[in-house]
C-alpha cells in the first residue's frame, strides 16, 4: 500500500516574510518493494561508476573537482540537461536545449511518464 505524507514544515524568513520552504514537498512510501529498491539503487551506483569512468556524456554526469564535506553533490541527469547555475559558457539556470545527455534508462522509466518529445529531466543527487 502506498502511503503519502505531505505536511512538512520548515519556516524561514524570505524578504521579511515567514515562509514554509517545504510547502509542496511530498514523501511517498511503499511504492517499491525491497527487491525493486535494491535494483534501482544498484542501477544508480552503476551509473555513478560509469560517470566517474567517463562512460557517460559530459552533461549526464557531473561531479565537483574539489570536495568539501556536506557542500557538494554528484549529479546524474537523463533526458535533458538542467543547469542549476550560470555555467562556464554563460548559460543561465534552466533547461539547456542544445546539450546532449544520455536517454532515460528503461529501469528508471518505471512509470512510463517520460515521453521523448516532451522536455523533462530526471535528476539524481548524491551527497558524498
DSSP file (Angstrom, degrees, kcal/mol; ACC not computed):
  #  RESIDUE AA STRUCTURE BP1 BP2  ACC     N-H-->O    O-->H-N    N-H-->O    O-->H-N    TCO  KAPPA ALPHA  PHI   PSI    X-CA   Y-CA   Z-CA
    1    1 A X              0   0    0      0, 0.0     2,-0.4     0, 0.0    30,-0.0   0.000 360.0 360.0 360.0 130.1    0.0    0.0    0.0
    2    2 A X        -     0   0    0     29,-0.1     2,-0.4    26,-0.0    28,-0.2  -0.665 360.0-163.8 -82.3 128.4    1.4    3.4   -1.0
    3    3 A X  E     -A   29   0A   0     26,-3.1    26,-2.9    -2,-0.4     2,-0.4  -0.870   0.2-159.5-111.5 147.2    1.4    6.0    1.8
    4    4 A X  E     -A   28   0A   0     -2,-0.4     2,-0.5    24,-0.2    24,-0.2  -0.991   9.4-173.3-131.7 131.8    1.8    9.7    1.3
    5    5 A X  E     +A   27   0A   0     22,-2.6    22,-3.0    -2,-0.4     3,-0.1  -0.990  17.3 155.8-120.7 128.0    3.0   12.4    3.7
    6    6 A X        +     0   0    0     -2,-0.5    18,-0.4    20,-0.2    19,-0.1   0.203  43.8  95.1-138.5  19.0    2.8   16.0    2.6
    7    7 A X        +     0   0    0     16,-0.1     2,-0.2    17,-0.1    19,-0.1  -0.192  48.8 150.1-107.5  42.9    2.5   18.2    5.7
    8    8 A X        -     0   0    0     17,-0.5     2,-0.4    14,-0.3    17,-0.2  -0.476  23.6-168.8 -73.9 143.7    6.2   19.0    6.1
    9    9 A X        +     0   0    0     -2,-0.2     2,-0.3    12,-0.1    11,-0.1  -0.996  24.0 156.6-139.0 134.4    7.0   22.4    7.6
   10   10 A X        -     0   0    0     -2,-0.4    11,-2.4     2,-0.1     2,-0.4  -0.784  27.9-153.4-151.0 104.7   10.2   24.4    7.9
   11   11 A X  E     +B   20   0B   0     -2,-0.3     2,-0.3     9,-0.2     9,-0.2  -0.671  21.3 165.6 -88.5 130.8    9.6   28.1    8.4
   12   12 A X  E     -B   19   0B   0      7,-2.4     7,-3.0    -2,-0.4     2,-0.5  -0.973  40.0-104.2-138.7 154.0   12.3   30.6    7.2
   13   13 A X  E     +B   18   0B   0     -2,-0.3     2,-0.4     5,-0.2     5,-0.2  -0.673  36.3 177.5 -80.7 126.4   12.4   34.3    6.6
   14   14 A X  E >  S-B   17   0B   0      3,-3.2     3,-1.5    -2,-0.5    -2,-0.0  -0.974  75.7 -18.7-129.5 115.7   12.3   35.3    3.0
   15   15 A X  T 3  S-     0   0    0     -2,-0.4    -1,-0.1     1,-0.3     3,-0.1   0.913 129.1 -52.3  51.0  47.5   12.2   39.0    2.2
   16   16 A X  T 3  S+     0   0    0      1,-0.2     2,-0.4     0, 0.0    -1,-0.3   0.557 119.3 109.3  68.4  11.0   11.0   39.6    5.8
   17   17 A X  E <  S-B   14   0B   0     -3,-1.5    -3,-3.2    -5,-0.0     2,-0.5  -0.942  72.5-122.4-115.3 138.9    8.1   37.1    5.5
   18   18 A X  E     -B   13   0B   0     -2,-0.4     2,-0.4    -5,-0.2    -5,-0.2  -0.701  39.4-177.7 -77.1 124.7    8.0   33.7    7.2
   19   19 A X  E     -B   12   0B   0     -7,-3.0    -7,-2.4    -2,-0.5     2,-1.1  -0.972  33.7-125.5-129.0 138.4    7.6   31.1    4.5
   20   20 A X  E >   -B   11   0B   0     -2,-0.4     3,-1.5    -9,-0.2    -9,-0.2  -0.735  24.8-168.7 -79.8 102.7    7.2   27.3    4.7
   21   21 A X  T 3  S+     0   0    0    -11,-2.4    -1,-0.2    -2,-1.1   -10,-0.1   0.594  82.6  55.1 -73.5  -8.7   10.2   26.4    2.5
   22   22 A X  T >  S+     0   0    0    -12,-0.3     3,-2.3   -14,-0.1   -14,-0.3   0.306  74.1 135.0-104.1   7.5    8.9   22.8    2.3
   23   23 A X  T <  S+     0   0    0     -3,-1.5     3,-0.1     1,-0.3   -16,-0.1  -0.344  73.7  21.2 -58.3 132.1    5.4   23.6    1.1
   24   24 A X  T 3  S+     0   0    0    -18,-0.4     2,-0.3     1,-0.3    -1,-0.3   0.262  90.0 132.5  92.5 -11.5    4.5   21.2   -1.7
   25   25 A X    <   -     0   0    0     -3,-2.3   -17,-0.5   -17,-0.2     2,-0.4  -0.551  34.9-171.9 -74.5 135.3    7.1   18.6   -0.7
   26   26 A X        -     0   0    0     -2,-0.3     2,-0.5    -3,-0.1   -20,-0.2  -0.978  15.7-154.2-130.0 144.2    5.6   15.1   -0.6
   27   27 A X  E     -A    5   0A   0    -22,-3.0   -22,-2.6    -2,-0.4     2,-0.5  -0.974  10.1-163.4-117.0 124.4    7.0   11.8    0.6
   28   28 A X  E     -A    4   0A   0     -2,-0.5     2,-0.3   -24,-0.2   -24,-0.2  -0.924   8.9-174.8-108.6 129.9    5.7    8.6   -0.9
   29   29 A X  E     +A    3   0A   0    -26,-2.9   -26,-3.1    -2,-0.5    -2,-0.0  -0.904  62.1  30.7-121.7 151.0    6.4    5.3    1.0
   30   30 A X  S    S+     0   0    0     -2,-0.3    -1,-0.1   -28,-0.2     3,-0.1   0.648  76.1 122.0  80.9  15.0    5.6    1.8   -0.1
   31   31 A X  S    S+     0   0    0     -3,-0.2     2,-0.4     1,-0.1   -29,-0.1   0.903  75.4  31.6 -75.5 -41.3    5.9    2.5   -3.8
   32   32 A X  S    S-     0   0    0      4,-0.0    -2,-0.2     2,-0.0    -1,-0.1  -0.901  79.7-127.5-118.4 145.5    8.6   -0.1   -4.3
   33   33 A X     >  -     0   0    0     -2,-0.4     4,-2.5     1,-0.1     3,-0.3  -0.413  41.3 -96.2 -79.8 167.4    9.2   -3.5   -2.6
   34   34 A X  H  > S+     0   0    0      1,-0.2     4,-2.3     2,-0.2     5,-0.2   0.852 124.8  52.1 -56.0 -38.0   12.7   -4.1   -1.2
   35   35 A X  H  > S+     0   0    0      2,-0.2     4,-2.1     1,-0.2    -1,-0.2   0.911 111.4  46.6 -65.8 -41.7   13.9   -6.1   -4.2
   36   36 A X  H  > S+     0   0    0     -3,-0.3     4,-2.4     2,-0.2    -2,-0.2   0.905 111.2  52.6 -65.9 -41.4   12.8   -3.2   -6.6
   37   37 A X  H  X S+     0   0    0     -4,-2.5     4,-2.7     1,-0.2     5,-0.2   0.924 109.9  48.2 -58.8 -45.4   14.5   -0.7   -4.3
   38   38 A X  H  X S+     0   0    0     -4,-2.3     4,-2.8     1,-0.2     5,-0.2   0.903 110.5  51.5 -62.9 -41.8   17.8   -2.6   -4.4
   39   39 A X  H  X S+     0   0    0     -4,-2.1     4,-1.9     2,-0.2    -1,-0.2   0.908 112.5  45.7 -62.3 -42.7   17.6   -2.9   -8.2
   40   40 A X  H  X S+     0   0    0     -4,-2.4     4,-2.3     2,-0.2    -2,-0.2   0.931 114.3  47.2 -66.8 -46.5   17.1    0.8   -8.6
   41   41 A X  H  X S+     0   0    0     -4,-2.7     4,-2.4     1,-0.2     5,-0.2   0.914 112.1  50.3 -63.1 -42.9   19.9    1.7   -6.1
   42   42 A X  H  X S+     0   0    0     -4,-2.8     4,-2.0    -5,-0.2    -1,-0.2   0.893 110.0  51.8 -60.8 -39.3   22.3   -0.7   -7.7
   43   43 A X  H  X S+     0   0    0     -4,-1.9     4,-2.1    -5,-0.2    -2,-0.2   0.915 109.3  49.2 -62.8 -44.4   21.4    0.8  -11.1
   44   44 A X  H  X S+     0   0    0     -4,-2.3     4,-2.2     1,-0.2    -2,-0.2   0.915 111.1  49.0 -63.8 -43.4   22.2    4.4   -9.8
   45   45 A X  H  X S+     0   0    0     -4,-2.4     4,-2.2     1,-0.2    -1,-0.2   0.858 108.6  54.0 -66.0 -33.2   25.5    3.3   -8.3
   46   46 A X  H  X S+     0   0    0     -4,-2.0     4,-2.4     2,-0.2    -1,-0.2   0.901 109.4  48.2 -64.6 -40.1   26.4    1.6  -11.7
   47   47 A X  H  X S+     0   0    0     -4,-2.1     4,-2.5     2,-0.2    -2,-0.2   0.867 108.7  54.0 -67.2 -35.7   25.7    4.9  -13.4
   48   48 A X  H  X S+     0   0    0     -4,-2.2     4,-2.3     2,-0.2    -2,-0.2   0.926 110.0  47.0 -62.3 -43.7   27.8    6.7  -10.9
   49   49 A X  H  X S+     0   0    0     -4,-2.2     4,-1.7     2,-0.2    -2,-0.2   0.919 111.7  50.3 -64.1 -43.8   30.7    4.4  -11.6
   50   50 A X  H  <>S+     0   0    0     -4,-2.4     5,-2.9     1,-0.2     6,-0.5   0.903 110.0  51.6 -60.4 -40.7   30.2    4.8  -15.4
   51   51 A X  H ><5S+     0   0    0     -4,-2.5     3,-1.4     1,-0.2    -2,-0.2   0.919 109.0  48.8 -62.5 -44.4   30.2    8.6  -14.9
   52   52 A X  H 3<5S+     0   0    0     -4,-2.3    -1,-0.2     1,-0.3    -2,-0.2   0.807 110.8  52.1 -65.4 -28.9   33.5    8.5  -13.0
   53   53 A X  T 3<5S-     0   0    0     -4,-1.7    -1,-0.3    -5,-0.2    -2,-0.2   0.403 117.5-113.0 -88.0   2.7   35.0    6.3  -15.7
   54   54 A X  T < 5S+     0   0    0     -3,-1.4    -3,-0.2    -4,-0.2    -2,-0.1   0.716  80.1 126.8  76.4  20.8   33.9    8.8  -18.4
   55   55 A X      < +     0   0    0     -5,-2.9     2,-0.3    -6,-0.2    -4,-0.2   0.447  59.0  66.7 -91.8  -1.0   31.4    6.4  -20.0
   56   56 A X  S    S-     0   0    0     -6,-0.5     5,-0.1    -5,-0.2    45,-0.0  -0.822  98.2 -87.7-114.2 158.3   28.5    8.9  -19.9
   57   57 A X    >>  -     0   0    0     -2,-0.3     4,-1.5     1,-0.1     3,-0.9  -0.244  44.2-107.8 -61.1 154.4   28.1   12.1  -21.8
   58   58 A X  T 34 S+     0   0    0      1,-0.3     3,-0.1     2,-0.2    -1,-0.1   0.872 118.0  42.2 -54.6 -45.1   29.7   15.2  -20.1
   59   59 A X  T 34 S+     0   0    0     41,-0.5    -1,-0.3     1,-0.2    23,-0.2   0.636 105.2  65.6 -81.0 -13.0   26.3   16.8  -19.1
   60   60 A X  T <4 S+     0   0    0     -3,-0.9    17,-3.0     1,-0.2     2,-0.5   0.911 111.4  31.2 -70.9 -41.2   24.8   13.5  -18.0
   61   61 A X  E  <  +C   76   0C   0     -4,-1.5     2,-0.4    15,-0.2    -1,-0.2  -0.966  68.5 171.3-123.0 128.5   27.3   13.1  -15.1
   62   62 A X  E     +C   75   0C   0     13,-2.4    13,-2.7    -2,-0.5     2,-0.3  -1.000   3.2 173.5-137.8 141.6   28.9   15.9  -13.2
   63   63 A X        -     0   0    0     -2,-0.4    11,-0.2    11,-0.2    -2,-0.0  -0.997  37.0-106.0-142.7 136.0   31.0   15.8  -10.1
   64   64 A X        -     0   0    0      9,-0.5     3,-0.1    -2,-0.3     8,-0.0  -0.307  16.4-140.4 -64.8 147.5   32.8   18.7   -8.4
   65   65 A X  S    S+     0   0    0      1,-0.1     2,-0.5     2,-0.0    -1,-0.1   0.868  91.6  49.0 -72.8 -36.8   36.6   18.9   -8.8
   66   66 A X  S    S-     0   0    0      2,-0.0     2,-0.5    -3,-0.0    -1,-0.1  -0.912  79.8-147.5-109.8 128.1   37.0   20.0   -5.2
   67   67 A X        +     0   0    0     -2,-0.5     2,-0.4     5,-0.1    -2,-0.0  -0.814  18.5 175.3 -99.3 128.2   35.3   18.1   -2.4
   68   68 A X    >   -     0   0    0     -2,-0.5     3,-2.8     0, 0.0     4,-0.4  -0.959  43.1-108.3-128.2 112.7   34.1   19.9    0.8
   69   69 A X  T 3  S+     0   0    0     -2,-0.4    58,-0.0     1,-0.3    -2,-0.0  -0.063  99.4   3.5 -46.8 126.9   32.2   17.5    3.0
   70   70 A X  T 3  S+     0   0    0      2,-0.2    -1,-0.3     1,-0.1    -3,-0.0   0.386 118.0  80.2  80.4  -3.1   28.4   18.3    3.0
   71   71 A X  S <  S+     0   0    0     -3,-2.8     2,-0.3     2,-0.0    -2,-0.2   0.342  80.6  66.8-116.5   4.9   28.8   21.0    0.4
   72   72 A X        -     0   0    0     -4,-0.4    56,-0.5    -8,-0.0     2,-0.4  -0.882  54.5-163.1-130.1 158.6   29.0   19.1   -2.8
   73   73 A X        -     0   0    0     -2,-0.3     2,-0.5    54,-0.1    -9,-0.5  -0.994  17.3-137.8-139.4 145.7   26.7   16.9   -5.0
   74   74 A X  E     - D   0 126C   0     52,-1.6    52,-1.7    -2,-0.4     2,-0.5  -0.880  28.0-156.9 -94.5 133.8   27.2   14.4   -7.7
   75   75 A X  E     -CD  62 125C   0    -13,-2.7   -13,-2.4    -2,-0.5     2,-0.5  -0.961  15.5-174.8-120.2 130.0   24.5   14.9  -10.4
   76   76 A X  E     -CD  61 124C   0     48,-1.6    48,-1.7    -2,-0.5     2,-0.4  -0.987  13.6-174.5-119.7 119.6   23.3   12.3  -12.9
   77   77 A X  E     - D   0 123C   0    -17,-3.0    25,-0.4    -2,-0.5     2,-0.4  -0.945   5.6-175.9-119.6 134.2   20.8   13.7  -15.4
   78   78 A X  E     + D   0 122C   0     44,-1.5    44,-1.5    -2,-0.4     2,-1.0  -0.938  64.1  19.1-123.2 150.1   18.9   11.8  -18.0
   79   79 A X  S    S+     0   0    0     23,-2.2     2,-0.3    -2,-0.4    22,-0.2  -0.319 124.7   3.9  93.9 -53.1   16.6   13.0  -20.7
   80   80 A X  S    S-     0   0    0     -2,-1.0     2,-0.6    20,-0.1    42,-0.3  -0.974  77.9-101.7-157.8 165.0   17.7   16.7  -20.8
   81   81 A X  E     -E   96   0D   0     15,-0.6    15,-2.7    18,-0.3     2,-0.5  -0.811  27.6-167.0 -97.9 124.1   20.2   18.9  -19.3
   82   82 A X  E     -E   95   0D   0     -2,-0.6     2,-0.6    13,-0.2    13,-0.2  -0.953  11.0-149.6-109.5 122.8   19.2   21.2  -16.4
   83   83 A X  E     -E   94   0D   0     11,-3.2    11,-2.5    -2,-0.5     3,-0.1  -0.816   7.7-167.6 -92.8 120.7   21.7   23.9  -15.5
   84   84 A X  S    S+     0   0    0     -2,-0.6     2,-0.3     9,-0.2     9,-0.2   0.685  71.1   6.6 -83.9 -19.2   21.5   24.8  -11.8
   85   85 A X  S    S-     0   0    0      7,-0.1     2,-0.2     9,-0.1     9,-0.1  -0.931 101.9 -64.3-151.1 170.2   23.6   27.9  -12.0
   86   86 A X        -     0   0    0     -2,-0.3     6,-0.2     7,-0.1     2,-0.1  -0.469  62.1-147.3 -60.9 126.2   25.3   30.1  -14.6
   87   87 A X    >   -     0   0    0      4,-1.6     3,-2.0    -2,-0.2    -1,-0.1  -0.241  29.9 -86.7 -93.0-176.7   27.9   27.8  -16.2
   88   88 A X  T 3  S+     0   0    0      1,-0.3    -1,-0.1     2,-0.1    -2,-0.1   0.667 128.0  54.4 -65.2 -16.9   31.4   28.4  -17.7
   89   89 A X  T 3  S-     0   0    0      2,-0.1    -1,-0.3     0, 0.0    -3,-0.0   0.383 119.9-108.0 -96.0   2.0   29.7   29.2  -21.1
   90   90 A X    <   +     0   0    0     -3,-2.0     2,-0.2     1,-0.3    -2,-0.1   0.551  64.4 155.2  84.6   7.9   27.4   31.8  -19.6
   91   91 A X        -     0   0    0     -6,-0.1    -4,-1.6     1,-0.1    -1,-0.3  -0.517  40.1-128.6 -68.0 132.0   24.2   29.7  -19.9
   92   92 A X        -     0   0    0     -2,-0.2    -9,-0.2    -6,-0.2    -7,-0.1  -0.284  38.4 -74.5 -74.7 166.4   21.7   30.8  -17.3
   93   93 A X  S    S+     0   0    0     -9,-0.2     2,-0.2   -11,-0.1    -9,-0.2  -0.311  93.2  64.4 -58.2 143.7   19.9   28.3  -14.9
   94   94 A X  E    S-E   83   0D   0    -11,-2.5   -11,-3.2    -9,-0.1     2,-0.3  -0.794  94.2 -26.3 133.6-175.0   17.3   26.2  -16.6
   95   95 A X  E     -E   82   0D   0     -2,-0.2     2,-0.8   -13,-0.2   -13,-0.2  -0.546  52.3-145.6 -73.6 130.3   17.0   23.6  -19.3
   96   96 A X  E >   -E   81   0D   0    -15,-2.7     3,-0.9    -2,-0.3   -15,-0.6  -0.880  12.1-168.7 -98.6 111.3   19.8   23.7  -21.9
   97   97 A X  T 3  S+     0   0    0     -2,-0.8    -1,-0.1     1,-0.2   -15,-0.0   0.706  78.7  52.6 -77.1 -22.2   18.2   22.7  -25.2
   98   98 A X  T 3  S+     0   0    0      2,-0.1     2,-0.4   -17,-0.1    -1,-0.2   0.241  88.8  93.4-103.0  15.5   21.3   22.3  -27.3
   99   99 A X    <   -     0   0    0     -3,-0.9     2,-0.4   -18,-0.1   -18,-0.3  -0.873  67.9-135.3-106.9 140.9   23.2   20.0  -24.9
  100  100 A X        +     0   0    0     -2,-0.4   -41,-0.5   -20,-0.1     2,-0.3  -0.789  25.6 172.6 -96.2 134.5   23.1   16.2  -25.3
  101  101 A X        -     0   0    0     -2,-0.4   -23,-0.1   -22,-0.2   -20,-0.1  -0.882  42.3 -84.3-128.7 165.8   22.6   13.9  -22.3
  102  102 A X        -     0   0    0    -25,-0.4   -23,-2.2    -2,-0.3     3,-0.1  -0.361  52.1-102.7 -68.0 149.9   22.0   10.2  -22.2
  103  103 A X        -     0   0    0    -25,-0.2     2,-0.3     1,-0.1    -1,-0.1  -0.245  46.2 -83.9 -69.3 162.7   18.4    9.0  -22.6
  104  104 A X        -     0   0    0    -26,-0.1    -1,-0.1     1,-0.1     5,-0.1  -0.531  50.4-119.4 -68.1 124.0   16.4    7.8  -19.6
  105  105 A X    >>  -     0   0    0     -2,-0.3     4,-1.1     1,-0.1     3,-0.8  -0.347  17.7-119.8 -65.1 144.9   17.2    4.2  -18.9
  106  106 A X  G >4 S+     0   0    0      1,-0.2     3,-0.6     2,-0.2     6,-0.2   0.866 111.9  57.3 -53.8 -40.1   14.3    1.8  -19.1
  107  107 A X  G 34 S+     0   0    0      1,-0.2     3,-0.3     2,-0.1    -1,-0.2   0.872 110.3  44.0 -60.7 -36.1   14.7    0.7  -15.4
  108  108 A X  G <4 S+     0   0    0     -3,-0.8     2,-0.6     1,-0.2     3,-0.3   0.606  98.7  71.9 -86.1 -11.4   14.3    4.3  -14.3
  109  109 A X    X<  +     0   0    0     -4,-1.1     3,-1.0    -3,-0.6    -1,-0.2  -0.289  62.9 143.0 -93.5  48.3   11.4    5.0  -16.6
  110  110 A X  T 3   +     0   0    0     -2,-0.6    -1,-0.2    -3,-0.3    -2,-0.1   0.740  67.6  42.4 -65.9 -27.8    9.2    2.8  -14.4
  111  111 A X  T 3  S-     0   0    0     -3,-0.3    -1,-0.3     0, 0.0    -2,-0.1   0.505 100.6-127.5 -98.6  -4.2    6.1    4.8  -14.6
  112  112 A X  S <  S+     0   0    0     -3,-1.0    -2,-0.1    -6,-0.2    -3,-0.1   0.753  71.3 128.3  65.5  23.3    6.3    5.4  -18.4
  113  113 A X        +     0   0    0      1,-0.1     2,-0.9     2,-0.0    -1,-0.1   0.483  41.7  89.4 -92.6  -2.2    5.8    9.1  -17.6
  114  114 A X        -     0   0    0     -5,-0.1     2,-0.5     6,-0.0    -1,-0.1  -0.822  60.9-168.4 -98.6 102.7    8.9   10.3  -19.6
  115  115 A X    >   -     0   0    0     -2,-0.9     3,-2.1     1,-0.1     5,-0.1  -0.797  20.3-136.8 -92.8 125.7    7.7   11.0  -23.1
  116  116 A X  T 3  S+     0   0    0     -2,-0.5    -1,-0.1     1,-0.3     4,-0.1   0.790 100.4  54.0 -55.4 -33.3   10.6   11.5  -25.5
  117  117 A X  T 3  S+     0   0    0      2,-0.1     2,-0.3    -3,-0.0    -1,-0.3   0.478  98.1  77.6 -85.6   1.5    9.0   14.5  -27.3
  118  118 A X  S <  S-     0   0    0     -3,-2.1     2,-0.8     2,-0.0     0, 0.0  -0.801  86.8-119.0-102.8 151.7    8.5   16.4  -24.1
  119  119 A X        +     0   0    0     -2,-0.3     2,-0.3     2,-0.0   -39,-0.1  -0.811  53.4 145.2 -91.5 111.9   11.3   18.2  -22.3
  120  120 A X        -     0   0    0     -2,-0.8     2,-0.4    -4,-0.1    -6,-0.0  -0.961  34.4-142.7-142.4 157.9   11.6   16.6  -18.9
  121  121 A X        -     0   0    0     -2,-0.3     2,-0.5   -42,-0.2   -42,-0.2  -0.945   5.3-161.4-125.0 146.3   14.5   15.9  -16.6
  122  122 A X  E     -D   78   0C   0    -44,-1.5   -44,-1.5    -2,-0.4     2,-0.4  -0.943  23.5-175.2-123.4 106.3   15.2   13.0  -14.2
  123  123 A X  E     -D   77   0C   0     -2,-0.5     2,-0.5   -46,-0.2   -46,-0.2  -0.838  14.9-167.7-110.7 139.5   17.8   14.1  -11.7
  124  124 A X  E     -D   76   0C   0    -48,-1.7   -48,-1.6    -2,-0.4     2,-0.5  -0.990   9.5-164.0-124.9 122.6   19.5   12.0   -9.1
  125  125 A X  E     -D   75   0C   0     -2,-0.5     2,-0.4   -50,-0.2   -50,-0.2  -0.902   2.5-167.2-112.2 134.3   21.5   13.8   -6.4
  126  126 A X  E     -D   74   0C   0    -52,-1.7   -52,-1.6    -2,-0.5     2,-0.6  -0.969  11.7-151.1-120.2 131.8   24.0   12.1   -4.2
  127  127 A X              0   0    0     -2,-0.4   -54,-0.1   -54,-0.2   -58,-0.0  -0.910 360.0 360.0 -96.2 124.4   25.6   13.6   -1.0
  128  128 A X              0   0    0     -2,-0.6    -1,-0.1   -56,-0.5   -55,-0.1   0.381 360.0 360.0-106.4 360.0   29.0   12.1   -0.5
